[in-house]
Every structure is written in C-alpha cells, then in structure tokens.
Amino acid sequence: MTKWEPSATIATLKQRAQIVAQVRAFFETRGVWEVDTPTLSAAGVSDVHLHTFATTFYGPGFAHGLPMHLQTSPEYPMKRLISAGSGAIYQICKVFRNEEASRRHNPEFTMLEWYRPGFDAFALMKELDELVIELLECKPAEYVSYQRAFSSILGVCPLDAELSVLRTIACERGYREIAEHEQDRDTLLQLLFCMEVEPNIGQERPCFVYDFPASQAALARVNLDDPRVASRFELYYQNLELANGFHELTDAKEQRARFEQDNKTRQTLGLPTVDVDERFLAALSAGMPDCAGVAVGLDRVIMLALNKASIQDVLSFDISRA
C-alpha cells in the first residue's frame, strides 16, 4: 500500500511550527533580519565531503542548458549580502546533500544559518548557546578545544601526531578495515573524532568544540597565535552534531587558493572538480566585513526539543515519502 501519510504526526508538526516561530522571535529581538537566497546555484561546492544534487536549466538564452546545483548551504549568497552591506542576517531554508538517509540524516533538510558582523567565534557561540537554552531548556554549554577533547580521550595531540600513530590508534580501536591503508591524516582524525570523541562529549549539557585543525576549516580564518588551528567551532548535544561555525575568512586570494587545493584533492580522490564560485570571490574582493557565521541543523534541534528518536519523526515527509 502506498504510504501517503506524513512522516511526523500533525501534533508534532504543529509543535515544530511553534519552535520555528520561537527562532524568528529570538532574532527579531536582536535586530537580526531574515533573508531569502536562491536554492539553485550555478556554482557547486568544492569540499570533498559534500555531494550536491545537480540539474540543468533550459530557457531563453540557455538553449544548450545551464548546469545548476541545489544548495548544500546558503553560505555563499548570504556572504554576498554581507559584503553588500546587509548587516546581521539569518535564514531558515531547505538545503540538499546527496548523501545518506538515516536516523540523523535526510537528503533534504532545514538549516538555520546566520551571520554577525563584528562578532568573533566566541561571541557567536555565546549567542547560539542562548538560543539553544531557550529552545531546549537545557543547561548552558561547556567549551573545550578540539586539541583537549581529542587528547583527553585518545591520549595523543591531534595537531602533532604522526599519520602512523593515528593509523595505529584507529586500528586498535577497531577501524582497521578503514584505517590500515589510509594515507590522509585528516581522514583518520575525522574518523577518530566522530567515533571515539563525539560519543563522550555533550551528554549532560551541550558542548562547544573550538579551534579545529586548520586543514579542516576551509572557510575559517587561521588562528594567528597558533597556525595549526582555525577559528571553527561545532556544537554537540546528546550524540548529535547541531552546528558548525566560523570566524569567517574574508581574504579572497586565500579563499581562492583553498578552493584550488580542494580541486587538487578531488582529482587525487578521483572525484569531479568543481568550478570556483567567482561571484562569491568577487564579493570577498569587494570587501566583506569581519564577521562570524554559523549553520544549525534545525531538524536535529527540533528532535531534541520534542524528544524524538529520528529525524523522520519531525519532518512532514521524509525522503521515503517525498
């Protein structure tokens, strides 16, 4: 029999609507205004860990077709608005990633993203903490550096450990099939952090992890005091990654170099290269003000707020019913 009913109950969807209204009220009181940017973009993203949905537009002037991508995040167009003088802005929108569907993932999901000119990473973490406390009625978050979180659980410094050491730890922890022949240091770091560190943080209260390795923060500025790390943070709570934020990189030349490095990595991995988003780089060149930004998986926050075990339980129609 065809499943036509919603994934979530109507009562849950009404609660979801109330939470979204809370989010909008939160920003209204802070003078952060809501924007709307395109879902379709002529440019994809170069991050090797993100997989986009692609389509083609046919119309006047584009008889041969214009390749387009469904956005994985509204980041680039929102930063173009910041560069144009928008001031503090937020957006609640659908984003798309051609990846897994699971208890925590749906290929189409809702993202809350906002940017604060004049904020650094810690000022934005504080504001995000205030929002999460309001929505989840939880304790204030704790703060721990990536280096401390990793070393306290795995016994080595993630910023200095040799590839062979990380490989040995991964094999000892039961990931030999993945790690034994792995030649990329960041892949091993991400494997160990995801599987060993994340389950041990943010259980009783939300936990901000900050100062990620610079090699894992393509859109964040490098820390001037310690170039091994960049001003990137993530928020974890009850086995869910809720947010990813940056003290944003505003140097167009450096951003272009990072995009080009992404494409070199893509070639090494046998992945298709991605055209650089020239409009985004032009906006940075025009002068993007110093700011911090964060992307929040709103469906996951709603899961926690309503005590739901699966993302499907808070969506009107998940991918299996879309």
C-alpha positions, 0 to 999 in steps of 0.5 A: 500500500502506498504510504501517503501519510506524513512522516511526523504526526500533525501534533508534532508538526504543529509543535515544530511550527511553534519552535520555528516561530520561537527562532524568528522571535529570538532574532527579531529581538536582536535586530537580526533580519531574515533573508531569502537566497536562491536554492539553485546555484550555478556554482557547486561546492568544492569540499570533498565531503559534500555531494550536491544534487545537480540539474540543468536549466533550459530557457531563453538564452540557455538553449544548450542548458545551464548546469545548476546545483541545489544548495548544500548551504546558503553560505555563499549568497548570504556572504554576498549580502554581507559584503553588500552591506546587509548587516546581521542576517539569518535564514531558515531554508531547505538545503540538499546533500546527496548523501545518506538517509538515516536516523540523523540524516535526510537528503533534504533538510532545514538549516538555520544559518546566520551571520554577525558582523563584528562578532568573533567565534566566541561571541557567536557561540555565546549567542547560539548557546542562548538560543539553544537554552531557550529552545531546549531548556537545557543547561548552558554549554561547556567549551573545550578545544578540539586539541583537549577533547581529542587528547583527553580521550585518545591520549595523543595531540591531534595537531602533532601526531604522526599519520602512523600513530593515528593509523595505529590508534584507529586500528586498535580501536577497531577501524582497521578495515578503514584505517590500515591503508589510509594515507590522509591524516585528516581522514583518520582524525575525522574518523577518530573524532566522530567515533571515539570523541563525539560519543563522550562529549555533550551528554549532560549539557551541550558542548562547544568544540573550538579551534579545529585543525586548520586543514579542516576549516576551509572557510575559517580564518587561521588562528594567528597565535597558533597556525595549526588551528582555525577559528571553527567551532561545532556544537554537540548535544546528546550524540548529535552534531547541531552546528558548525561555525566560523570566524569567517575568512574574508581574504579572497586570494586565500579563499581562492587558493583553498578552493584550488587545493580542494580541486587538487584533492578531488582529482587525487580522490578521483572525484569531479572538480568543481568550478570556483564560485567567482561571484562569491570571490568577487564579493570577498574582493569587494570587501566583506566585513569581519564577521562570524557565521554559523549553520544549525541543523534545525531538524536535529534541534527540533528532535531534541526539543520534542524528544524524538528518536529520528529525524523522520519523526519531525519532518512532514515527509521524509525522503521515503515519502517525498 
